[in-house]
Amino acid sequence: MYKGIGASAGIGIGKVVVIKEQELNYTKTTIEDTEAEKKRLSDAIEVFIEKTTQMVEAMKVTAGEQESEILEGHILMIQDPAITEQIEAKIDGEKINAEAAVEEACDFFAQIFSMAEDELTQQRASDLGDIKTRLIKILLGIEDVDISAVPAGTVLVAEDLTPSMTAGINPDNVEGVLTEIGGKTSHSAIICRSMEIPAVLSIENITSIVQDGDEVVLDGATGEAYVKPEASIVEEYKEKKAKFLEEKAALAKFVGKPSQTADGHVVELVANIGGPDEAAGVLEKDGEGVGLFRTEFLFMESNDVPSEESQFEAYKKVAETLEGKPVIIRTLDIGGDKALPYLGLPTEENPFLGFRAVRFCLQRPEIYKPQLRALLRASAFGKIRIMVPLVTCVDELRAVKALIEEIKGELDAEGIAYDKDIEVGVMMETAAASLIADILAKEADFFSIGTNDLTGYTMAADRGNPDVAYLYSAYNPAVLRSIKNIIGAANKEGIMAGMCGEAASDPLLVPVLLAFGLNEFSVSATAILATRKVMSLWTMDECKALADEVMQLETEKEVKELLQERARS
């Protein structure tokens, strides 16, 4: 058995087809006629755009409108002056051939994206890798890999399944996908989920382990894959596949239903998104709004601080797409861990405890103020709420609110419309915020608990460090007490208590969070129906009885075991 990352749920049983990219063999050469070389580049970009436009149309049919926007993003990236000018500058300045200039320029920007903290921004590096490969192929006259004609019952195996490859997939013929790289937020994972193709990513050397025609069984939920499995394994997974399909049909019954407990206690069930292109998917998955819109992508995709106007258009697009449903937009959450040269951030030994998020923004009003202006202007087009990250003292929240009031005065003077009652809330993600939740609740319009960082900061544990990974768990009594305290403070002041971390969609924790008084659950769009189903299996009295038991326990292990024992499905 081989273990990877379960990225798209479902059971796949089929025969392997290994997809191997042709090597890009070219020599970096010195050229004399730079104008002719730039013409080669320009022609190649035109072909790239033409081919990608065709792929977009194909993907709209196989994967959907939202997923096709991934490839539309590739067109926008190759048209970005920051990238094209860098390529041309290398041709002019270094007198190198277009292939080498494309590779060096794309690698430069990819490195910037890859150093980001969040996986969604890191994915831009993979996008640039796909763009680079395809553009160099066009320059060399090499055709793209065509996987549209694979036979029925195929399990695709590749180093990586790029968006341009997936555009040609016939989902009726593909039983599953195995790759050597990628994660749950990679575009290959997103597209596989939209096509409902089981996928396991990041299996080391899988392209060398399997051969064309090998039988493979994979579980896209657990991340397990079997190569040349015994007959008993195949039969076991055929039964699992049948059960999975039954459960999937059962979830469809929750489309259009309220998010409520068995006795009618209603909460909001919304989604987390990383960019405006993901907003449509929230409605497609029956979400009731957006509980976390990360704005860092605008800054990570730009070669300079994005203008107020470009930010306004992005926020307006999300507000309009959600058609009046609430949208919580988090202001810039960036620090020294993200390599953005134009921000002039200091290098820090521990950037997660340093000059970042609201701390950075309040000291850089020339960056923060345009973002807040853009958010206020966009609020005229939908129900936008502003969320401030990494607040650790009430002074920070008061300073942000004062700046917003100042901007409101400016907009009034300019005759620009905005929501005069726009809500300003706090992302509760530090131990300090938890301890003064009662104070913050008097000043904030809402709370949203970021359990990923709250767990890390509370337990003093880096989730990426395997030596302390055992501490990084929302089942820890310390984390649960923090969560309960935050929700209790919000409930007492009558403000919304939401959650946008991974714990919000954990089926074991959902009844406990309901008992604590959580009003809003913000989850990945694909987890909306499953979370709604879990809520429907409990009454509030049952939730409270379970939570009372949980809060008497002393260790993470005891909590997890009790919740697993009482789990309902």
FENDA-V862453 format. One record per backbone hydrogen bond with DSSP energy under -1.0 kcal/mol. NH is the residue of the N-H (numbers start at 1). CO is the residue of the C=O. Records with the same first field share a line. If there is no record, write none. Layout:
NH: CO + CO
This chain:
2: 225
4: 223
5: 201
7: 199
8: 199
12: 218
14: 216
15: 153
16: 214
17: 155
19: 157
25: 23
31: 95
34: 32
37: 33
38: 34
39: 35
40: 36
41: 37
42: 38
43: 39
44: 40
45: 41
46: 42
47: 43
48: 44
49: 45
50: 46
51: 47
52: 48
53: 49
54: 50
55: 51
56: 52
57: 53
58: 54
59: 55
60: 56
62: 58
63: 59
64: 59
68: 64
70: 67
72: 68
73: 69
75: 71
76: 72
77: 73
78: 74
79: 75
83: 80
84: 80
85: 81
87: 83
88: 84
89: 85
90: 86
91: 87
92: 88
93: 89
94: 90
97: 29
101: 97
102: 98
103: 99
104: 100
105: 101
106: 102
107: 103
108: 104
109: 105
110: 106
111: 107
112: 108
113: 109
114: 110
116: 113
122: 118
123: 119
124: 121
125: 122
127: 123
128: 124
129: 125
130: 126
131: 127
132: 128
133: 129
134: 130
135: 131
136: 132
137: 133
138: 134
139: 135
140: 136
141: 137
142: 137
154: 173
155: 15
156: 176
157: 17
158: 178
166: 162
167: 163
168: 165
169: 166
173: 170
175: 154
176: 154
177: 198
178: 156
179: 200
180: 159
181: 159
186: 183
190: 186
191: 187
192: 188
193: 189
194: 190
195: 191
197: 192
199: 8
200: 177
201: 5
203: 179
206: 203
208: 205
209: 205
210: 206
213: 16
214: 211
216: 14
217: 226
218: 12
219: 224
220: 10
223: 219
225: 2
226: 217
228: 215
234: 230
235: 231
236: 232
237: 233
238: 234
239: 235
240: 236
241: 237
242: 238
243: 239
244: 240
245: 241
246: 242
247: 243
248: 244
249: 245
250: 246
251: 247
252: 248
253: 250
254: 251
255: 252
257: 254
260: 258
261: 265
262: 538
264: 261
267: 259
268: 519
270: 521
271: 289
272: 523
273: 292
278: 275
279: 276
282: 279
284: 280
285: 281
286: 283
287: 282
288: 269
290: 326
291: 271
292: 271
293: 328
294: 273
298: 295
300: 296
301: 297
311: 307
312: 308
313: 309
314: 310
315: 311
316: 312
317: 313
318: 314
319: 315
320: 316
321: 317
322: 318
323: 320
325: 322
327: 383
328: 290
329: 385
330: 293
331: 387
338: 335
340: 338
343: 340
344: 341
353: 350
354: 351
356: 354
357: 334
359: 356
361: 357
362: 358
367: 364
368: 364
369: 365
372: 368
373: 369
374: 370
375: 371
376: 372
377: 373
378: 374
379: 375
380: 377
381: 378
384: 382
385: 327
386: 423
387: 329
388: 425
398: 394
399: 395
400: 396
401: 397
402: 398
403: 399
404: 400
405: 401
406: 402
407: 403
408: 404
409: 405
410: 406
411: 407
412: 408
413: 409
414: 410
416: 411
422: 419
425: 386
426: 446
427: 388
428: 448
434: 430
435: 431
436: 432
437: 434
440: 436
441: 437
443: 440
444: 440
445: 424
447: 496
448: 426
449: 498
450: 428
451: 449
454: 450
455: 451
456: 452
457: 453
458: 454
459: 455
461: 456
465: 462
468: 465
471: 468
473: 471
476: 473
480: 476
481: 477
482: 478
483: 479
484: 480
485: 481
486: 482
487: 483
488: 484
489: 485
490: 486
491: 487
492: 488
493: 489
495: 490
498: 447
499: 520
500: 449
504: 501
505: 502
506: 503
510: 506
513: 509
514: 510
515: 511
516: 512
518: 513
519: 497
520: 497
521: 268
522: 499
523: 270
527: 524
528: 525
531: 527
532: 528
533: 529
534: 530
535: 531
536: 532
537: 534
538: 535
543: 539
544: 540
545: 541
546: 542
547: 543
548: 544
549: 545
550: 546
551: 547
552: 549
553: 550
559: 555
560: 556
561: 557
562: 558
563: 559
564: 560
565: 561
566: 562
